[in-house]
Amino acid sequence: MSKLVALTAVCGIAVCLFAFYVEHEASANTDFKAPCDVREGMSCSKVLTSKWGRGYGEDSPLNLPNSIYGLAFYGSLLIKESLFPTSRIIHLAAFSVSCLNFFEAFIKI
């Protein structure tokens, strides 16, 4: 099980790094075309640079790109799997954070 969780964490880190790159490039260069921009109505760069692509309000010091929060989560999950591969309490904490993120997505809608 811990190998699957570690693999998931590595994939999550890769996706978050890609999202951070796309957001940075799309913000800096208006002509940037990300590989995930399928068409005008399906554009990951538009989502990542919108207000929905950031967390916790415009005036908050926690108003960081969502990819930063993902990097922190998946990085801590990878460290957890390296140090404590069978700890149930940490699995519960990771599940709780996932539930809170899901709840936050509904609040923003």
C-alpha positions as a Markdown table, in Angstrom:
| # | Residue | x | y | z |
|---|---|---|---|---|
| 1 | Met | 0.0 | 0.0 | 0.0 |
| 2 | Ser | 2.7 | 2.5 | 0.8 |
| 3 | Lys | 4.3 | 2.1 | -2.7 |
| 4 | Leu | 0.9 | 3.1 | -4.2 |
| 5 | Val | 0.6 | 6.1 | -1.9 |
| 6 | Ala | 4.1 | 7.2 | -2.7 |
| 7 | Leu | 3.5 | 6.8 | -6.4 |
| 8 | Thr | 0.3 | 8.9 | -6.1 |
| 9 | Ala | 2.3 | 11.5 | -4.2 |
| 10 | Val | 5.0 | 11.7 | -6.9 |
| 11 | Cys | 2.3 | 12.0 | -9.6 |
| 12 | Gly | 0.5 | 14.7 | -7.6 |
| 13 | Ile | 3.8 | 16.6 | -7.2 |
| 14 | Ala | 4.4 | 16.4 | -11.0 |
| 15 | Val | 0.9 | 17.7 | -11.8 |
| 16 | Cys | 1.2 | 20.5 | -9.3 |
| 17 | Leu | 4.6 | 21.5 | -10.7 |
| 18 | Phe | 3.1 | 21.6 | -14.2 |
| 19 | Ala | 0.1 | 23.7 | -13.0 |
| 20 | Phe | 2.5 | 26.1 | -11.3 |
| 21 | Tyr | 4.5 | 26.4 | -14.5 |
| 22 | Val | 1.4 | 27.0 | -16.6 |
| 23 | Glu | 0.1 | 29.6 | -14.3 |
| 24 | His | 3.4 | 31.4 | -14.1 |
| 25 | Glu | 3.9 | 31.4 | -17.9 |
| 26 | Ala | 0.3 | 32.4 | -18.7 |
| 27 | Ser | 0.5 | 35.3 | -16.2 |
| 28 | Ala | 3.8 | 36.5 | -17.7 |
| 29 | Asn | 3.1 | 35.9 | -21.4 |
| 30 | Thr | -0.3 | 36.6 | -22.9 |
| 31 | Asp | 0.6 | 34.6 | -26.0 |
| 32 | Phe | 1.5 | 31.4 | -24.0 |
| 33 | Lys | -0.4 | 28.3 | -25.1 |
| 34 | Ala | -0.3 | 25.5 | -22.6 |
| 35 | Pro | -0.6 | 21.9 | -23.8 |
| 36 | Cys | -3.7 | 21.5 | -21.7 |
| 37 | Asp | -5.5 | 24.4 | -23.5 |
| 38 | Val | -7.7 | 22.3 | -25.7 |
| 39 | Arg | -9.9 | 25.0 | -27.1 |
| 40 | Glu | -11.3 | 28.4 | -26.1 |
| 41 | Gly | -13.9 | 26.8 | -23.8 |
| 42 | Met | -11.5 | 24.3 | -22.3 |
| 43 | Ser | -8.4 | 26.1 | -21.1 |
| 44 | Cys | -6.4 | 25.1 | -18.0 |
| 45 | Ser | -4.4 | 28.4 | -18.2 |
| 46 | Lys | -7.6 | 30.4 | -17.9 |
| 47 | Val | -8.6 | 28.4 | -14.8 |
| 48 | Leu | -5.2 | 28.6 | -13.2 |
| 49 | Thr | -4.9 | 32.3 | -13.6 |
| 50 | Ser | -8.5 | 33.0 | -12.5 |
| 51 | Lys | -9.6 | 33.9 | -9.0 |
| 52 | Trp | -10.6 | 30.2 | -8.6 |
| 53 | Gly | -7.0 | 29.2 | -9.1 |
| 54 | Arg | -5.9 | 30.8 | -5.8 |
| 55 | Gly | -6.9 | 30.2 | -2.3 |
| 56 | Tyr | -8.2 | 32.0 | 0.7 |
| 57 | Gly | -9.3 | 35.5 | -0.4 |
| 58 | Glu | -7.6 | 38.4 | -2.2 |
| 59 | Asp | -6.4 | 40.2 | 0.9 |
| 60 | Ser | -5.0 | 37.1 | 2.7 |
| 61 | Pro | -1.4 | 36.2 | 3.0 |
| 62 | Leu | -2.5 | 32.7 | 2.2 |
| 63 | Asn | -3.7 | 33.8 | -1.3 |
| 64 | Leu | -1.3 | 31.5 | -3.0 |
| 65 | Pro | -1.8 | 29.5 | -6.2 |
| 66 | Asn | -3.6 | 26.2 | -5.5 |
| 67 | Ser | -0.6 | 24.4 | -7.0 |
| 68 | Ile | 1.5 | 25.5 | -4.0 |
| 69 | Tyr | -1.0 | 24.0 | -1.6 |
| 70 | Gly | -0.9 | 20.8 | -3.7 |
| 71 | Leu | 2.9 | 20.7 | -3.6 |
| 72 | Ala | 2.8 | 21.1 | 0.2 |
| 73 | Phe | 0.2 | 18.3 | 0.5 |
| 74 | Tyr | 1.8 | 15.8 | -1.8 |
| 75 | Gly | 5.3 | 16.6 | -0.5 |
| 76 | Ser | 4.2 | 16.0 | 3.0 |
| 77 | Leu | 2.4 | 12.8 | 1.9 |
| 78 | Leu | 5.6 | 11.6 | 0.3 |
| 79 | Ile | 7.7 | 12.4 | 3.4 |
| 80 | Lys | 5.0 | 10.6 | 5.6 |
| 81 | Glu | 5.2 | 7.5 | 3.4 |
| 82 | Ser | 9.0 | 7.5 | 3.7 |
| 83 | Leu | 9.1 | 7.9 | 7.5 |
| 84 | Phe | 5.9 | 6.3 | 8.7 |
| 85 | Pro | 4.5 | 3.9 | 6.0 |
| 86 | Thr | 2.0 | 2.2 | 8.3 |
| 87 | Ser | 0.8 | 5.0 | 10.6 |
| 88 | Arg | -3.0 | 5.0 | 10.7 |
| 89 | Ile | -3.3 | 8.4 | 12.4 |
| 90 | Ile | -1.4 | 10.1 | 9.7 |
| 91 | His | -3.6 | 8.3 | 7.1 |
| 92 | Leu | -6.6 | 9.7 | 8.9 |
| 93 | Ala | -5.1 | 13.2 | 9.0 |
| 94 | Ala | -4.3 | 13.1 | 5.2 |
| 95 | Phe | -7.9 | 11.9 | 4.6 |
| 96 | Ser | -9.2 | 14.8 | 6.7 |
| 97 | Val | -7.2 | 17.3 | 4.7 |
| 98 | Ser | -8.6 | 15.9 | 1.5 |
| 99 | Cys | -12.1 | 16.2 | 2.8 |
| 100 | Leu | -11.5 | 19.8 | 3.8 |
| 101 | Asn | -10.2 | 20.6 | 0.3 |
| 102 | Phe | -13.3 | 19.0 | -1.2 |
| 103 | Phe | -15.5 | 21.1 | 1.1 |
| 104 | Glu | -13.5 | 24.2 | 0.2 |
| 105 | Ala | -14.2 | 23.6 | -3.5 |
| 106 | Phe | -17.9 | 23.7 | -2.8 |
| 107 | Ile | -17.6 | 26.9 | -0.8 |
| 108 | Lys | -15.9 | 28.6 | -3.7 |
| 109 | Ile | -18.6 | 27.7 | -6.2 |
